[in-house]
Amino acid sequence: MALRCVGLLLGKELSASFSARQTRALSSTSRLFSSDFLKNSPNNALDKSILNRYKFLETPSDRLQVTYLWIDGTGENIRVKDRVLNKIPKEVSDLPKWQYDGSSTYQCQGENSDTTLVPRAIYRDPFKPGKNDIIVMCDTYLADGSPTPSNKRYALQKAIEKVGHEEPWFGIEQEYTLLDVDGRPFGWPANGYPAAQGPYYCGVGADRVYARDLVEAHTLACLYAGIDFSGTNAEVMPAQWEYQVGPSLGIKASDDLWVSRYILQRIAEEFGIVVTFDPKPVEGPWNGAGAHTNFSTKAMRAEGGMKAIEEAIEKLSKHHERHIKAYDPKEGKDNERRLVGRLETSSIDKFSWGVANRSVSVRVPQGVATAGKGYFEDRRPSSNCDPYAVCDALIRTCLLNE
């Protein structure tokens, strides 16, 4: 679904038509689980109010809690640990590096497992009570000082340093699905399936939309944290949602996406719900989940920028296989289940592009084509992609001509 890109000219084109047959099916078959739907969720069973009595305790004003956040060796899962510091940082370089056991995060062997966290970006912490408490996005380095294999941020930073004059903007549309702890999509009937897709996208109503409370809590927490959060909507498959970050200059959209994923999963813990970024969580006639990435440069946003857009797309067409490998953490194996040429996806085997077409690899929104400038949307990245790898691939192909 197209990103609401402030400054990138356009909003979404919305469609809200569905047949009477679908409406009848929805009312007859779309039943929620019984009241004990989350009875097996340990987190949901906890009394969340107990923590509040401790959050109001007075803590030293010159100390703060810092949550160090990083990507583990899977390339898609987040790890965190907290420390207390005695000095409030003015910038990210004031924060100390920190080590952890990389052999327990799939990043190195036990005989040489000290792995280093290097702070890169600071966010306000929506979970901790202190006014100075922060989340720090880090990248990771092996004992010899080299980046860990899952540290894709390192390469992206190097690429961005070479193209600063191009002013690359990124906006990312993160789709995800909510599950019970037993793996069933949240709100789906206990035995069977909900009505066919149609009524759920941007839907309203208890029989169409599930867990809006969680979604709106996520929005507020991300805005508080300092993420360039630009919107959210219910998606085509019931229990599936999307939010957008950006447009942001350079590396910020990628940092923001990782931190926003962490915030989403933390909030879901409190609701006792599981968040999955799997690109095809339910087999069959149900939409998968992507991370459509909108890309723009100074030249594309200028008058006559459509020429630069078409030149970039031509370059992408020559490196389709390389991008497919960069667009999910299993080098295309996850996207094989999603990019099937149906359900608003292109074929994984063939590059394609078009105007206002959601069944292609790269889409140019109608408004961009009409204005003759703006951005394009790469629809291939999977929902569990590493945005550092996605943005790095776009810069290296479209701007560095690699």
C-alpha positions as CSV (number, residue, x, y, z in Angstrom):
1,M,0.0,0.0,0.0
2,A,1.4,3.3,-1.0
3,L,3.2,5.4,1.7
4,R,1.7,8.7,2.7
5,C,4.8,10.7,1.8
6,V,4.7,14.3,3.0
7,G,6.9,16.1,0.5
8,L,6.8,13.2,-1.9
9,L,3.7,14.7,-3.6
10,L,1.0,12.1,-3.0
11,G,-1.4,10.3,-0.6
12,K,-2.9,6.9,-1.0
13,E,-5.5,6.0,-3.5
14,L,-8.3,4.4,-1.5
15,S,-10.8,1.8,-2.7
16,A,-13.7,0.8,-0.5
17,S,-16.0,-1.3,-2.6
18,F,-17.1,-4.8,-1.8
19,S,-20.0,-7.0,-2.8
20,A,-23.1,-7.9,-0.9
21,R,-22.1,-11.5,-1.1
22,Q,-18.9,-10.7,0.8
23,T,-20.8,-8.7,3.4
24,R,-23.2,-11.6,4.0
25,A,-20.3,-14.0,4.3
26,L,-18.6,-11.7,6.8
27,S,-21.6,-11.5,9.1
28,S,-22.1,-15.2,9.1
29,T,-18.6,-16.6,9.4
30,S,-16.3,-14.0,10.9
31,R,-16.6,-14.9,14.6
32,L,-13.9,-14.0,17.2
33,F,-12.4,-16.5,19.5
34,S,-14.2,-17.0,22.8
35,S,-13.3,-14.8,25.7
36,D,-10.3,-17.0,26.7
37,F,-8.6,-16.4,23.3
38,L,-5.4,-15.5,25.0
39,K,-5.6,-17.9,27.9
40,N,-2.3,-19.4,26.9
41,S,-0.4,-16.1,26.8
42,P,1.9,-15.8,29.9
43,N,2.3,-12.1,29.4
44,N,-1.4,-11.5,29.2
45,A,-1.9,-13.3,32.5
46,L,0.3,-10.9,34.4
47,D,-1.2,-8.0,36.3
48,K,0.3,-5.0,34.5
49,S,-0.8,-2.6,37.3
50,I,1.8,-4.0,39.7
51,L,4.7,-2.4,37.8
52,N,3.1,1.0,38.2
53,R,3.7,1.2,41.9
54,Y,7.4,1.1,41.2
55,K,7.4,3.5,38.2
56,F,6.5,6.3,40.6
57,L,9.5,5.8,42.9
58,E,11.9,8.7,42.8
59,T,15.2,7.9,41.1
60,P,18.4,10.0,41.1
61,S,18.0,12.9,38.6
62,D,21.6,12.5,37.3
63,R,21.1,8.8,36.3
64,L,19.3,7.3,33.4
65,Q,18.4,3.9,32.0
66,V,19.7,3.1,28.5
67,T,18.3,0.3,26.4
68,Y,20.9,-0.9,23.9
69,L,19.1,-2.4,20.9
70,W,20.7,-4.5,18.1
71,I,20.0,-7.0,15.4
72,D,21.1,-10.6,16.1
73,G,22.7,-13.1,13.7
74,T,19.4,-14.1,12.1
75,G,19.3,-10.6,10.4
76,E,15.7,-10.2,11.5
77,N,15.3,-10.5,15.2
78,I,16.0,-7.8,17.8
79,R,17.9,-8.2,21.1
80,V,18.1,-5.6,23.9
81,K,19.8,-5.1,27.3
82,D,19.7,-2.2,29.7
83,R,22.3,-0.4,31.7
84,V,22.3,2.6,34.1
85,L,24.6,5.5,33.3
86,N,25.7,8.4,35.5
87,K,25.9,11.0,32.8
88,I,23.2,12.2,30.5
89,P,24.5,12.1,26.9
90,K,24.3,15.2,24.7
91,E,24.9,13.2,21.6
92,V,25.2,9.6,20.6
93,S,29.1,9.7,20.7
94,D,28.8,10.4,24.5
95,L,27.4,6.9,25.1
96,P,29.9,4.1,25.9
97,K,30.3,1.0,23.8
98,W,29.2,-2.2,25.4
99,Q,30.0,-5.9,25.0
100,Y,27.7,-9.0,25.0
101,D,27.9,-12.7,24.4
102,G,27.7,-13.0,20.6
103,S,27.7,-16.8,20.8
104,S,24.2,-16.6,22.3
105,T,22.9,-14.4,19.5
106,Y,24.1,-16.5,16.5
107,Q,26.9,-14.1,15.8
108,C,30.1,-15.9,16.8
109,Q,31.6,-19.0,18.4
110,G,31.9,-19.4,22.2
111,E,35.7,-19.4,22.3
112,N,35.8,-15.8,21.1
113,S,32.4,-14.4,21.9
114,D,32.9,-10.9,23.1
115,T,30.9,-8.8,20.6
116,T,30.7,-5.0,20.7
117,L,27.7,-2.7,20.6
118,V,28.4,0.7,19.1
119,P,25.7,3.3,19.7
120,R,24.5,5.0,16.6
121,A,21.1,6.7,17.2
122,I,19.2,7.9,20.3
123,Y,15.4,7.7,20.9
124,R,13.3,8.6,23.9
125,D,12.1,5.5,25.7
126,P,8.3,5.2,26.0
127,F,8.5,2.4,28.4
128,K,10.9,3.6,31.2
129,P,9.6,6.2,33.7
130,G,12.7,8.5,33.8
131,K,12.5,11.7,31.7
132,N,16.1,11.0,30.5
133,D,15.7,7.3,29.8
134,I,16.5,6.4,26.2
135,I,16.7,3.6,23.6
136,V,19.9,3.4,21.6
137,M,20.1,1.8,18.2
138,C,23.5,0.0,17.9
139,D,25.4,-1.9,15.3
140,T,27.7,-4.8,16.1
141,Y,31.4,-5.7,15.7
142,L,33.4,-8.9,16.3
143,A,36.4,-9.1,18.6
144,D,38.8,-8.2,15.7
145,G,36.8,-5.0,15.1
146,S,35.2,-6.1,11.9
147,P,31.4,-5.8,11.4
148,T,29.4,-8.9,12.2
149,P,27.9,-10.5,9.1
150,S,24.4,-9.3,10.2
151,N,25.6,-5.7,10.5
152,K,24.2,-4.3,7.3
153,R,24.2,-0.8,8.7
154,Y,27.9,-0.5,8.3
155,A,27.7,-0.9,4.5
156,L,24.7,1.4,4.2
157,Q,26.5,4.2,6.1
158,K,29.5,3.9,3.8
159,A,27.3,4.1,0.7
160,I,25.4,7.1,2.0
161,E,28.6,9.0,2.7
162,K,29.4,8.8,-1.0
163,V,26.0,10.1,-2.2
164,G,25.2,12.9,0.3
165,H,24.8,15.4,-2.5
166,E,22.0,13.3,-4.0
167,E,19.9,13.7,-0.8
168,P,18.4,10.2,-0.9
169,W,15.0,10.0,0.9
170,F,13.5,6.7,2.0
171,G,10.0,5.9,3.2
172,I,9.1,2.4,4.3
173,E,5.7,0.7,4.7
174,Q,6.0,-2.0,7.3
175,E,3.3,-4.6,7.2
176,Y,2.8,-7.2,10.0
177,T,0.4,-9.7,11.3
178,L,-0.9,-10.3,14.8
179,L,-1.1,-13.8,16.2
180,D,-2.3,-15.7,19.3
181,V,0.6,-17.3,21.2
182,D,-0.5,-20.6,19.5
183,G,0.2,-19.1,16.1
184,R,-3.4,-18.5,15.0
185,P,-4.1,-15.0,13.4
186,F,-5.7,-12.8,16.0
187,G,-9.4,-12.6,15.8
188,W,-9.8,-15.5,13.3
189,P,-12.5,-18.1,14.0
190,A,-11.3,-21.0,16.2
191,N,-12.3,-23.5,13.5
192,G,-12.1,-22.3,10.0
193,Y,-11.4,-19.0,8.3
194,P,-12.9,-15.5,8.2
195,A,-14.8,-14.2,5.2
196,A,-12.8,-13.6,2.0
197,Q,-10.6,-10.5,1.7
198,G,-12.3,-7.3,0.8
199,P,-13.9,-5.7,3.8
200,Y,-10.8,-5.4,6.0
201,Y,-8.4,-3.0,4.3
202,C,-8.7,0.4,6.1
203,G,-11.8,-1.2,7.7
204,V,-13.9,-0.1,10.6
205,G,-15.9,-2.2,13.0
206,A,-15.4,-5.0,15.4
207,D,-16.1,-7.7,12.8
208,R,-13.5,-6.2,10.4
209,V,-10.6,-4.9,12.5
210,Y,-8.8,-6.5,15.4
211,A,-6.5,-5.0,18.1
212,R,-6.8,-1.3,17.1
213,D,-5.9,-0.5,20.7
214,L,-2.4,-2.0,20.2
215,V,-2.0,-0.2,16.9
216,E,-2.8,3.2,18.3
217,A,-0.6,2.7,21.3
218,H,2.2,1.9,18.9
219,T,1.6,5.2,17.0
220,L,1.7,7.3,20.2
221,A,4.9,5.5,21.5
222,C,6.7,6.0,18.2
223,L,5.9,9.7,18.0
224,Y,7.1,10.1,21.6
225,A,10.3,8.2,20.8
226,G,11.2,10.6,17.9
227,I,10.5,8.3,15.0
228,D,9.5,9.8,11.7
229,F,6.2,8.0,11.9
230,S,3.8,9.0,9.2
231,G,0.7,6.8,9.4
232,T,-1.0,3.4,9.9
233,N,-3.9,1.4,8.5
234,A,-5.6,-2.0,8.6
235,E,-4.4,-4.2,5.8
236,V,-6.1,-6.5,3.3
237,M,-5.9,-9.7,5.4
238,P,-7.7,-9.6,8.7
239,A,-5.3,-9.3,11.7
240,Q,-2.8,-7.7,9.3
241,W,-1.7,-4.0,9.7
242,E,0.7,-1.5,8.2
243,Y,2.5,1.5,9.4
244,Q,4.8,3.9,7.6
245,V,8.1,5.6,8.6
246,G,9.6,8.4,6.6
247,P,10.2,10.0,4.3
248,S,13.6,10.6,5.9
249,L,17.0,11.6,4.7
250,G,19.7,9.0,4.5
251,I,19.9,6.3,7.2
252,K,17.3,7.6,9.5
253,A,14.3,5.6,8.0
254,S,16.2,2.4,8.5
255,D,17.1,3.2,12.1
256,D,13.6,4.3,12.7
257,L,12.1,1.1,11.3
258,W,14.2,-1.2,13.6
259,V,13.3,0.9,16.7
260,S,9.6,1.0,15.7
261,R,9.6,-2.8,15.3
262,Y,11.0,-3.1,18.9
263,I,8.4,-0.7,20.2
264,L,5.7,-2.7,18.5
265,Q,6.8,-6.0,19.9
266,R,7.2,-4.5,23.4
267,I,3.6,-3.2,23.3
268,A,2.4,-6.5,22.0
269,E,4.0,-8.2,25.0
270,E,1.7,-6.1,27.3
271,F,-1.4,-7.1,25.3
272,G,-0.3,-10.8,25.3
273,I,-0.3,-10.8,21.5
274,V,2.5,-12.0,19.1
275,V,3.7,-9.9,16.2
276,T,5.0,-11.7,13.2
277,F,6.9,-10.1,10.3
278,D,6.7,-13.3,8.3
279,P,6.0,-12.4,4.7
280,K,3.4,-15.1,4.2
281,P,2.0,-16.1,7.6
282,V,-1.1,-17.8,6.1
283,E,-1.0,-20.0,3.0
284,G,-3.8,-19.7,0.4
285,P,-5.8,-16.7,-0.9
286,W,-4.5,-14.3,1.7
287,N,-2.2,-11.4,1.1
288,G,1.3,-11.6,2.3
289,A,3.2,-8.9,4.1
290,G,5.9,-6.6,2.6
291,A,8.0,-3.6,3.4
292,H,7.4,-1.5,0.3
293,T,10.2,1.0,0.1
294,N,9.8,4.4,-1.4
295,F,12.9,6.0,-2.8
296,S,13.6,9.5,-4.0
297,T,16.6,11.7,-4.8
298,K,17.0,15.4,-5.2
299,A,17.0,14.9,-9.0
300,M,13.8,12.9,-8.9
301,R,12.0,15.5,-6.8
302,A,13.1,18.4,-9.2
303,E,11.1,19.5,-12.2
304,G,11.4,16.9,-14.9
305,G,12.4,14.3,-12.3
306,M,10.6,11.6,-14.1
307,K,13.6,11.1,-16.3
308,A,15.8,10.4,-13.3
309,I,13.1,8.0,-12.0
310,E,13.0,6.0,-15.2
311,E,16.8,5.9,-15.4
312,A,16.9,4.4,-11.9
313,I,14.2,1.8,-12.8
314,E,16.2,0.8,-15.8
315,K,19.2,0.2,-13.6
316,L,17.1,-1.9,-11.2
317,S,15.8,-4.0,-14.1
318,K,19.4,-5.2,-14.7
319,H,20.1,-6.3,-11.2
320,H,16.8,-8.0,-10.2
321,E,18.4,-11.1,-8.7
322,R,20.8,-9.2,-6.6
323,H,18.0,-7.2,-5.1
324,I,15.9,-10.2,-4.4
325,K,18.7,-11.6,-2.4
326,A,19.0,-8.4,-0.4
327,Y,15.3,-8.0,0.2
328,D,14.8,-10.8,2.8
329,P,17.1,-12.3,5.4
330,K,17.1,-15.7,3.7
331,E,18.3,-14.2,0.4
332,G,15.0,-14.7,-1.4
333,K,13.7,-17.9,0.2
334,D,11.1,-16.0,2.3
335,N,9.9,-14.0,-0.6
336,E,9.4,-17.1,-2.7
337,R,6.3,-17.7,-0.7
338,R,5.0,-14.1,-1.2
339,L,6.1,-12.9,-4.6
340,V,3.9,-15.2,-6.7
341,G,2.4,-12.8,-9.2
342,R,-0.9,-12.8,-7.5
343,L,-2.4,-11.0,-4.4
344,E,-0.9,-7.6,-5.3
345,T,2.6,-9.0,-5.9
346,S,4.9,-9.4,-8.9
347,S,6.7,-12.6,-9.8
348,I,9.9,-13.2,-8.0
349,D,11.5,-14.5,-11.2
350,K,10.9,-11.4,-13.4
351,F,11.4,-7.7,-13.0
352,S,8.5,-5.4,-14.0
353,W,7.4,-1.9,-13.5
354,G,4.4,0.3,-14.2
355,V,2.3,3.3,-13.3
356,A,-0.4,2.8,-10.6
357,N,0.1,-1.0,-10.9
358,R,0.4,-3.0,-7.7
359,S,1.3,-6.3,-9.4
360,V,4.8,-5.1,-10.5
361,S,8.2,-5.1,-9.0
362,V,8.4,-1.3,-9.0
363,R,5.4,1.0,-9.0
364,V,5.3,4.7,-10.0
365,P,2.2,6.3,-8.4
366,Q,-0.2,7.9,-10.8
367,G,0.3,11.3,-9.2
368,V,4.0,11.1,-9.7
369,A,3.6,10.2,-13.4
370,T,1.1,13.1,-13.7
371,A,3.4,15.6,-12.0
372,G,6.5,14.3,-13.8
373,K,8.5,14.1,-10.6
374,G,8.6,12.5,-7.1
375,Y,9.6,9.0,-6.2
376,F,9.1,5.3,-7.0
377,E,8.0,2.4,-4.8
378,D,10.0,-0.8,-4.8
379,R,7.4,-3.4,-3.8
380,R,9.7,-6.4,-3.5
381,P,11.2,-6.1,0.0
382,S,9.6,-8.6,2.4
383,S,8.1,-7.6,5.7
384,N,11.0,-9.2,7.6
385,C,13.7,-7.5,5.5
386,D,16.6,-5.7,6.9
387,P,16.0,-2.1,5.8
388,Y,19.7,-1.4,5.9
389,A,20.3,-4.0,3.2
390,V,17.3,-2.7,1.2
391,C,18.4,0.9,1.2
392,D,22.0,0.0,0.6
393,A,21.0,-2.0,-2.5
394,L,19.0,0.9,-3.9
395,I,21.8,3.4,-3.4
396,R,24.4,1.1,-4.9
397,T,22.4,0.2,-8.0
398,C,20.7,3.6,-8.6
399,L,23.3,6.1,-7.6
400,L,26.7,4.3,-7.4
401,N,26.1,2.3,-10.5
402,E,27.6,-0.8,-8.9
